[in-house]
Amino acid sequence: MGTVFSETLSRLRTEGGFSTAYRFYHDNGGAPVLKVSYRKYLLMEQGKNLPGVERLPKLLVALRLPQNTPAARELVAAWLKTLAGEEIYADLFAPLLAKAAATAFTPVEQALRRSIADKKCYMTEAQALATLSSFEAYKCAFALEYDCGAWTPEELAKTLRIKKAETQKALKDFAAAGLAKEVKKGVYKSRLSGQMVVYPSLLAMRQEVREKVRGYIKRLEQESHAQYSSIGLFRADSDALKGYYPLLKSTVEASHSYSTVKKTGNSAAFFVIGRVLKMWDF
């Protein structure tokens, strides 16, 4: 029989696009990242093992749930309810957490999350590292992911304006990692084309990898031309504003509904960014 925590964990895992516990565990890097065996994780979902509180941050990262957002608070509250018992929770903790619990997903947000979840394909840590080995590999991975055709190193290098040798190395690494297949000698095709690929959370990766990705994103911004922008300047409570983060994330993800893997007369590569910048304490 499950618990409030196990049922909440399983539901949030499914809503996040992980169809099975096995996929969730291994697509997030397994024991090296989650710091727990697959058997013990499975017991969590079965309601037979309540994890220690120190494991909650790792679970939130693996579920792609920013802390202090509605879904993250729901999981933490479910853990506390399971630990303390529903009666004690209702009498002691619920009144204290009532304000935090007031912010929840709207029906539109929930529908958007469900529709996106069905299209997500989670990349393993090993696969992600293959795409992050260099800036050139990062660009090659994007080009293959959003095209259903087959590419030679020469063609891809010309399109991305990078050296053939760098493209050739990236394609071979992608094939070895299961991201691409060599359909014939020297010609490669993506295995993930047409899917909404989700990389492992940067918070679960080494510091040097995180710094590398930030550098890649900055270079992409510098190479790109702005097509549209929307800016809002306002004053808000920092903690309250975090309730907006999931909606911003879902809105950016929704832009993927316009993606295509076929070349058209106006097709191009686009870079959609969602940011919240804190200017000063005020």
HELIX and SHEET records of a PDB file:
HELIX    1   1 VAL A    4  GLU A   15  1                                  12    
HELIX    2   2 ALA A   21  ASP A   27  1                                   7    
HELIX    3   3 ALA A   31  LEU A   34  1                                   4    
HELIX    4   4 TYR A   38  GLU A   45  1                                   8    
HELIX    5   5 VAL A   53  ARG A   55  5                                   3    
HELIX    6   6 LEU A   56  ALA A   62  1                                   7    
HELIX    7   7 PRO A   70  ALA A   84  1                                  15    
HELIX    8   8 GLU A   86  ILE A   88  1                                   3    
HELIX    9   9 TYR A   89  PHE A   93  3                                   5    
HELIX   10  10 ALA A   94  ALA A  101  1                                   8    
HELIX   11  11 PRO A  107  ALA A  117  1                                  11    
HELIX   12  12 GLU A  125  THR A  131  1                                   7    
HELIX   13  13 PHE A  135  GLU A  145  1                                  11    
HELIX   14  14 PRO A  153  LEU A  160  1                                   8    
HELIX   15  15 LYS A  164  ALA A  177  1                                  14    
HELIX   16  16 LEU A  202  ALA A  204  5                                   3    
HELIX   17  17 GLN A  207  GLU A  223  1                                  17    
HELIX   18  18 SER A  238  LEU A  241  1                                   4    
HELIX   19  19 LYS A  242  TYR A  244  5                                   3    
HELIX   20  20 TYR A  245  ALA A  254  1                                  10    
HELIX   21  21 SER A  255  TYR A  258  5                                   4    
SHEET    1   A 2 LYS A 120  TYR A 122  0                                        
SHEET    2   A 2 MET A 196  VAL A 198  1                                        
SHEET    1   B 3 ALA A 150  TRP A 151  0                                        
SHEET    2   B 3 VAL A 187  SER A 190 -1                                        
SHEET    3   B 3 ALA A 180  LYS A 184 -1                                        
END                                                                             
